[in-house]
Amino acid sequence: MTTELILEPTATTPHGLAVRTRGLVHVYRGEGRDVAALAGIDLTVRAGEMIALLGPSGAGKSTLLSLLAGLFRPTAGNVVVGELDLTSATQRKLDEMHASDVSLMLQGAGRNLLPFLTPNQNIAFAQQAARGDTGAEGRLPSAPTLLGMVGLPDVGDEPLSHLTPGQLQLVTLAVVLSIGPGLLLADEPTSALDHEARDRVLAALAKVNRELGTTVVVVTHDRDVARWMPRTVTIRDGRIGGEGRSGEEYAVVTADGFLPLPAHALELLPPGTLVRLELEDGEYHLRVEEDRT
């Protein structure tokens, strides 16, 4: 039986880290041609917010998530996480951020966990870098605390091979939370899971956001996942193609004045349609003009 899950918007808390990008461009250099994965992304995520980056495969979502994680630098534009400008930060500053402030949950539990270690041991391993900070020891959560938070209090010493795919994903969440990050970035955290396991993972993410105040950014192509999020940002062809609030989709005016239309609007206003924006009684109306040429 599938449990209906509703993720309520949460209040901003001091623990979460804000995220801001301006004019973000990333070009992959290939043999014979360059490919623009991102073409001018302006995005603001408030501290303590929970959002989903939605879009088809190849839209640029995972590239954006990697840039937010500071895994590589953009071709142009800026990425700021908290007070740190990742675009100009030294490698030492980025390493410190990865050790204590930002966690990345890669797609698939196997890419996040060491298969020959138990959940408790995976958590201890993930905390090694943070423990190098003399002030971190007292603030790092214990393995039982983390596993209890994600709903798996009794699996700490179990071999990973004994766990279901849903349990492995929840262990992964406990591991990436082990440094107490202010920003959690999750790439397709519910892919390949059945509905029940998917809902458990989403509920755990919502609990982390609600109780810890952690800023959560989730990448997904699954609209069933995105529709439960308080806010969605649609990425299309390397640009922001729309935003959603509580199930309602909105177009977003870009910094240079363009208005990308959501997919359903393109069915009514195909490329080449002439439109005019008119202000009447304090409200804007879109007028479709007949092409007389």
C-alpha positions, 0 to 999 in steps of 0.5 A: 500500500502506498502512503500519501506524503505531503511535504510542508514548507518549513521555516528558515533556520540559522543552521541551513546554508543559503545558495545563490547563483548568478549568470551561471554558465558551464561548457563541456569541452568535447572533441570537435565541439563544445556543449553548453550544459548550463546557459545562464542560471540565476537561482536563489535558495533560502537557508532552510528551504527544501526544493527540487530541481526538475527536468528531463535527462540532459537538461543540466540538473546534475551539472548544476548540483555538482557546481553547487557542491563545488566539485568543479568551477563554472565556465562563467558566473558565480556560485555562493554557498553561505558566505563562501564564493565557490567560484574564487575559493581556494582548494583548502576552503573547498575542502573545509566546506566539504568536511563540515558544511556541504554533503552530496548524495550521489545517485545510487547507494552503491556510489555512496557506501563502502560495501565491506563496511556496516552502516555504523562503520560507513558513518565513522568513515564519513566523519573522519575528515570532520574529526580532523577539526578540533572543534568538530568532535563534540558536535558530530552526531553518533551513528545510532542518532543518525540511523534513528533519524532516518528510521533504521535504529536497528541496522547499525551492525548489519552487513549492507548485503542484508539490506533492501534497496530502500534501506540502503538509500536511507543508510546513505542519507544517514552517512551524508548527514554524518558531518552535520551539513548546512546544505544537503544536495541529493541527486535522484535519491528515489530512483529505482525505488518502489513507491513505499521505499520512495515515500520513506526516503522523502519522509526522511529528507523532510524530517531532516529539513524540518528538525535540523533546518538543513537546506535540501536541494533534490534533483529528480526527473520524477514529477510524482516526487517533485509535486510533493516539494514546497518548491520546484525549479524546472531546468530545460536546455540549461536554463530555468524554464519555470518554477512551481509552488504547491503544485502550481507552475509559474514562468520566471522572468530572466535577468535579461528580460526573457520569459521562458514558457512552460511546456504546456504553454508551448502547446498553445503558443508555439515558436513564432507566435506574436504576443503583447503584454498589456497592463489593464486595471493593475493587472498584466494580460497576454494578448496573442496577435494574428500574424498578418505578414 
